[in-house]
C-alpha cells in the first residue's frame, strides 16, 4: 500500500503534504499524535510552516502536546524553517525540544557559511526561505544508534508514548551518507518497528505506481561509501511501514524489502553511469545530458513536472553530488 495524500495513515501517524515549491508530492512531513504527546518529523522551509500548522489545527492536533521535533538532517528543504516552527510551538509548550545530534545543531546554525546552504542559495535562490539561528537551549542532543536489527533487545529507547493504551517506543538510527548528520527516527510497538521514517536514507520515491526510487546524492554533502553502509544497515530491519521524505508512506514488508533491494541496485548503476559518461567526456553538462533521459523515467511527480526547471536542478545536483563523491569535482 502506497499513500500519497495528506491524512491519518495509522492509529497515531499523519502524513502531511506541505506542497513545497508550490507542488504536490515534494516533501512529506510526518506527525505522530499520541494520547499525551505529539512528535513532528521534519518541517520544510519557512514557507511551509503555516501549511503544517493549518493541518494540525484542522485535525485537532494540540500544539501544546508537541514534545519533540525531529529533523532528519540539516538540508534547507527539511529543516530550514525549524527556527520558525520552534518559535511558534515554544509559546504553547516551553518544554518542547528539538531532538538532534550535536552535528545537526552546528550545521543548521552555520547557515551563512555551511556548504549546503551556500550551494542551495546559488541553485534555488529565494526558495530556500528565511533562515535564522536556533538557541542551543532548544535542543536535546542525542547519541544515535549506528546499527541494530529488529531483534536487538538493546536498542536505545529515547521515550515512551501511549495510544489507546498501547505503548509506542521512540528510537533513532544514525544513517549518514546523504548528509553527515542524517538520522532516521522510528517507533517500536510489540518489539517490532511499527513506523520507520527514512528521510533520504533510501533515495526518493517519486513514482506513484511503480516500486522504484531515484538517487539521493545531492551536492555537496553526499558520501557514496557511507551512504551504502547506511543502506546495508537498513537491510537488517523489517519495518511494517516506512515513510519517505520525498514522498509518501508505504505499508507492507514485501514491498519495503523490494524497494530496499531496488534502491541499492539503482545507486550502483547510477554511480557506474556517471563513471562511464565522465570517461567519455569529462564535462558536467555532458554527463547530465546522458543520464537525464533515464532519470526522467523514474518519476511521475505530476503532469509536465519531468520538464520542469526545478526537477532539472534537483537532478543536476544528484549528478554533481555523485561526481564530487567520485573526486571528479571539488565544489
PLY file of the C-alpha trace (Angstrom):
ply
format ascii 1.0
element vertex 331
property float x
property float y
property float z
element edge 330
property int vertex1
property int vertex2
end_header
0.00 0.00 0.00
1.37 3.38 -1.05
-0.24 6.55 0.35
0.48 9.96 -1.15
-2.47 12.00 0.12
-2.41 14.01 3.33
-4.23 12.37 6.22
-4.04 9.86 9.03
-2.29 6.68 7.91
-2.40 4.59 11.10
-3.73 4.87 14.63
-1.32 7.68 15.55
0.51 8.86 12.41
-0.35 11.62 9.94
1.25 12.18 6.54
1.20 15.83 5.50
1.96 17.11 2.02
3.16 20.65 2.69
3.24 21.46 -1.06
6.85 22.52 -1.05
7.85 24.72 -4.01
4.11 25.01 -4.69
3.83 21.43 -5.92
2.28 18.16 -4.78
4.41 15.25 -3.58
7.65 17.11 -2.92
8.01 16.90 0.89
6.29 14.63 3.40
6.08 15.85 6.98
5.06 13.17 9.50
3.24 13.90 12.75
2.75 11.26 15.45
-0.23 12.17 17.63
-0.25 10.13 20.84
-2.56 10.28 23.87
-0.49 12.92 25.67
2.29 13.91 23.29
2.97 14.86 19.67
6.16 14.27 17.66
6.83 16.15 14.40
9.38 14.76 11.92
10.86 17.33 9.50
9.09 20.60 8.78
10.23 22.08 5.45
11.34 25.65 4.81
9.99 28.77 6.48
7.36 28.89 3.71
5.82 25.57 4.75
5.36 26.23 8.48
1.94 27.89 8.07
0.74 24.96 5.97
1.88 22.49 8.62
0.19 24.45 11.41
-3.05 24.72 9.42
-3.14 20.95 9.05
-2.61 20.47 12.80
-5.42 22.90 13.59
-7.84 21.30 11.11
-7.17 17.87 12.58
-7.40 18.99 16.22
-3.78 18.16 16.99
-2.87 20.24 20.02
0.23 22.44 19.71
0.61 22.25 23.48
1.17 18.49 23.15
4.16 18.82 20.81
7.02 17.35 22.83
9.63 16.84 20.11
10.51 17.99 16.64
12.92 15.57 14.98
14.68 16.79 11.82
16.21 14.03 9.69
19.06 16.32 8.58
20.02 19.95 8.19
19.18 20.47 4.49
17.03 23.54 3.85
14.07 21.63 2.37
13.78 19.51 5.52
14.74 21.86 8.35
15.19 25.38 7.00
12.00 26.51 8.77
12.81 24.77 12.05
13.65 28.04 13.79
10.22 29.42 12.90
8.34 26.30 13.97
10.22 26.24 17.28
9.49 29.92 17.97
5.78 29.31 17.49
5.49 26.00 19.36
7.51 27.05 22.40
4.75 29.54 23.22
2.39 26.59 23.65
4.89 24.21 25.28
8.02 25.82 26.77
9.44 22.33 27.41
9.47 21.47 23.70
12.79 20.06 22.46
14.42 19.51 19.10
15.93 16.01 19.12
19.16 16.03 17.14
22.84 15.25 17.11
25.42 17.88 18.00
26.48 17.90 14.35
22.96 18.84 13.23
22.76 21.71 15.70
26.09 23.07 14.50
25.28 22.71 10.80
21.74 24.17 10.92
23.02 27.23 12.78
26.00 27.69 10.46
23.76 28.61 7.53
25.79 31.67 6.49
28.87 29.61 5.59
27.95 25.91 5.64
28.44 24.32 2.21
24.89 23.03 1.77
23.27 26.41 2.37
25.69 28.41 0.21
25.22 25.88 -2.59
21.42 25.87 -2.16
21.27 29.66 -2.43
23.05 29.50 -5.80
20.75 26.75 -7.09
17.36 27.58 -5.56
17.63 31.26 -4.66
14.76 32.60 -2.56
13.05 29.18 -2.50
15.23 28.18 0.46
13.19 30.53 2.63
14.28 32.61 5.59
17.00 31.17 7.83
17.59 32.17 11.44
19.64 30.69 14.30
18.07 28.37 16.86
19.08 28.77 20.52
21.14 25.96 21.98
18.59 25.59 24.76
16.05 24.40 22.18
17.96 21.16 21.59
18.14 17.84 23.33
21.36 16.36 21.97
21.19 12.61 21.47
23.66 9.89 20.64
22.15 7.81 17.87
22.28 4.09 17.26
24.65 3.21 14.43
23.46 -0.34 13.81
20.97 -2.86 15.09
18.42 -5.30 13.76
14.79 -5.66 14.71
15.60 -8.47 17.16
18.14 -6.39 19.07
16.89 -6.05 22.65
19.46 -3.35 23.46
18.22 -0.64 21.12
18.35 2.72 22.85
14.84 3.96 23.66
14.57 7.74 23.81
10.98 7.99 25.05
7.72 6.11 25.55
4.27 7.14 24.37
0.79 5.65 24.52
-2.08 5.49 22.06
-5.33 3.80 23.01
-3.49 2.08 25.85
-0.73 0.66 23.63
2.87 1.57 24.34
4.91 3.06 21.46
8.67 3.50 21.89
10.82 6.08 20.11
14.36 5.47 18.88
16.69 6.87 16.22
19.09 5.20 13.78
22.19 7.03 12.59
22.16 6.95 8.77
24.89 9.24 7.35
25.75 9.43 3.68
23.14 11.67 2.12
24.28 14.18 4.74
26.77 13.66 7.58
24.10 14.37 10.22
21.32 12.24 8.70
19.19 10.24 11.15
16.03 8.14 10.90
13.51 8.31 13.75
11.29 5.27 14.23
8.63 3.85 16.52
8.53 0.38 18.07
5.37 -1.45 19.08
5.25 -5.02 20.46
9.01 -5.35 19.86
8.69 -4.63 16.12
9.33 -1.48 14.13
5.88 -0.06 13.52
6.96 3.02 11.54
10.37 4.00 10.20
10.94 7.49 8.80
13.59 7.14 6.10
14.22 10.80 5.43
16.52 10.47 2.42
18.37 7.37 3.59
16.80 5.30 0.80
16.56 7.81 -2.01
13.45 9.48 -3.37
10.10 7.79 -4.05
8.72 9.92 -6.87
6.62 7.43 -8.81
3.04 6.86 -7.66
2.53 3.36 -9.09
5.91 1.69 -9.57
8.12 0.39 -6.74
11.14 2.35 -7.90
13.25 5.13 -6.46
15.59 7.83 -7.68
19.05 8.65 -6.30
19.54 10.80 -3.23
23.06 12.15 -3.60
22.81 15.92 -3.77
25.95 18.02 -3.73
27.91 18.92 -1.67
27.41 16.60 1.35
26.94 13.21 -0.29
29.39 10.38 0.51
28.80 7.22 -1.54
30.59 4.68 0.67
28.97 5.98 3.87
25.57 6.10 2.20
25.80 2.50 1.02
26.79 1.35 4.51
23.65 3.01 5.83
21.60 1.24 3.14
23.14 -2.07 4.24
22.09 -1.32 7.81
18.55 -0.66 6.65
18.52 -4.11 5.04
18.74 -5.65 8.52
15.42 -4.11 9.55
11.88 -5.35 8.99
9.56 -2.38 9.48
5.84 -2.75 8.88
5.61 0.78 7.49
8.05 3.34 6.15
7.90 7.00 5.22
9.89 8.76 2.51
10.59 12.45 2.83
10.17 12.66 -0.94
7.45 11.26 -0.95
4.82 9.17 0.83
4.00 6.30 3.17
4.41 2.62 2.26
2.95 -0.34 4.15
3.89 -3.98 3.56
7.12 -5.82 4.38
7.49 -7.44 0.95
7.17 -4.12 -0.88
9.58 -2.46 1.54
12.21 -5.18 1.12
11.82 -4.95 -2.65
12.32 -1.18 -2.55
15.47 -1.55 -0.47
16.97 -4.01 -2.96
15.87 -1.89 -5.92
17.44 1.22 -4.45
20.77 -0.41 -3.67
20.97 -1.69 -7.25
19.96 1.75 -8.54
22.75 3.51 -6.68
25.36 1.10 -8.06
24.02 1.60 -11.59
23.88 5.38 -11.19
27.47 5.55 -9.99
28.62 3.34 -12.87
26.83 5.58 -15.39
28.49 8.70 -14.02
31.89 7.00 -14.28
31.20 5.76 -17.82
29.99 9.07 -19.23
32.67 11.10 -17.44
35.32 8.92 -19.07
33.69 9.60 -22.43
33.78 13.34 -21.84
34.75 14.94 -18.51
32.15 17.69 -18.60
29.27 18.04 -16.14
26.81 19.09 -18.85
27.68 16.07 -20.98
27.32 13.60 -18.09
23.99 15.12 -17.03
22.56 15.16 -20.54
23.41 11.48 -20.97
21.78 10.49 -17.66
18.79 12.86 -17.65
16.56 10.80 -20.01
17.00 7.76 -17.74
16.26 9.77 -14.59
13.03 11.14 -16.10
11.62 7.63 -16.50
11.77 7.06 -12.74
9.37 9.82 -11.71
5.78 10.86 -12.39
5.55 13.57 -9.75
2.93 15.47 -11.74
1.97 16.20 -15.32
4.67 18.21 -17.02
6.96 18.05 -13.99
9.63 16.00 -15.74
10.37 19.05 -17.91
10.12 21.50 -15.02
13.26 23.52 -14.25
13.01 22.60 -10.55
13.32 18.87 -11.25
16.16 19.55 -13.66
18.00 21.47 -10.92
17.44 18.66 -8.42
18.62 16.04 -10.89
21.68 18.08 -11.82
22.52 18.30 -8.12
22.29 14.50 -7.90
24.68 14.03 -10.81
27.06 16.66 -9.47
26.91 15.13 -5.98
27.98 11.76 -7.34
30.74 13.44 -9.36
32.01 15.08 -6.18
31.88 11.76 -4.31
33.98 10.22 -7.10
36.53 13.03 -6.86
35.66 14.45 -10.29
34.65 17.80 -8.84
35.80 19.66 -5.73
32.91 22.07 -5.10
0 1
1 2
2 3
3 4
4 5
5 6
6 7
7 8
8 9
9 10
10 11
11 12
12 13
13 14
14 15
15 16
16 17
17 18
18 19
19 20
20 21
21 22
22 23
23 24
24 25
25 26
26 27
27 28
28 29
29 30
30 31
31 32
32 33
33 34
34 35
35 36
36 37
37 38
38 39
39 40
40 41
41 42
42 43
43 44
44 45
45 46
46 47
47 48
48 49
49 50
50 51
51 52
52 53
53 54
54 55
55 56
56 57
57 58
58 59
59 60
60 61
61 62
62 63
63 64
64 65
65 66
66 67
67 68
68 69
69 70
70 71
71 72
72 73
73 74
74 75
75 76
76 77
77 78
78 79
79 80
80 81
81 82
82 83
83 84
84 85
85 86
86 87
87 88
88 89
89 90
90 91
91 92
92 93
93 94
94 95
95 96
96 97
97 98
98 99
99 100
100 101
101 102
102 103
103 104
104 105
105 106
106 107
107 108
108 109
109 110
110 111
111 112
112 113
113 114
114 115
115 116
116 117
117 118
118 119
119 120
120 121
121 122
122 123
123 124
124 125
125 126
126 127
127 128
128 129
129 130
130 131
131 132
132 133
133 134
134 135
135 136
136 137
137 138
138 139
139 140
140 141
141 142
142 143
143 144
144 145
145 146
146 147
147 148
148 149
149 150
150 151
151 152
152 153
153 154
154 155
155 156
156 157
157 158
158 159
159 160
160 161
161 162
162 163
163 164
164 165
165 166
166 167
167 168
168 169
169 170
170 171
171 172
172 173
173 174
174 175
175 176
176 177
177 178
178 179
179 180
180 181
181 182
182 183
183 184
184 185
185 186
186 187
187 188
188 189
189 190
190 191
191 192
192 193
193 194
194 195
195 196
196 197
197 198
198 199
199 200
200 201
201 202
202 203
203 204
204 205
205 206
206 207
207 208
208 209
209 210
210 211
211 212
212 213
213 214
214 215
215 216
216 217
217 218
218 219
219 220
220 221
221 222
222 223
223 224
224 225
225 226
226 227
227 228
228 229
229 230
230 231
231 232
232 233
233 234
234 235
235 236
236 237
237 238
238 239
239 240
240 241
241 242
242 243
243 244
244 245
245 246
246 247
247 248
248 249
249 250
250 251
251 252
252 253
253 254
254 255
255 256
256 257
257 258
258 259
259 260
260 261
261 262
262 263
263 264
264 265
265 266
266 267
267 268
268 269
269 270
270 271
271 272
272 273
273 274
274 275
275 276
276 277
277 278
278 279
279 280
280 281
281 282
282 283
283 284
284 285
285 286
286 287
287 288
288 289
289 290
290 291
291 292
292 293
293 294
294 295
295 296
296 297
297 298
298 299
299 300
300 301
301 302
302 303
303 304
304 305
305 306
306 307
307 308
308 309
309 310
310 311
311 312
312 313
313 314
314 315
315 316
316 317
317 318
318 319
319 320
320 321
321 322
322 323
323 324
324 325
325 326
326 327
327 328
328 329
329 330
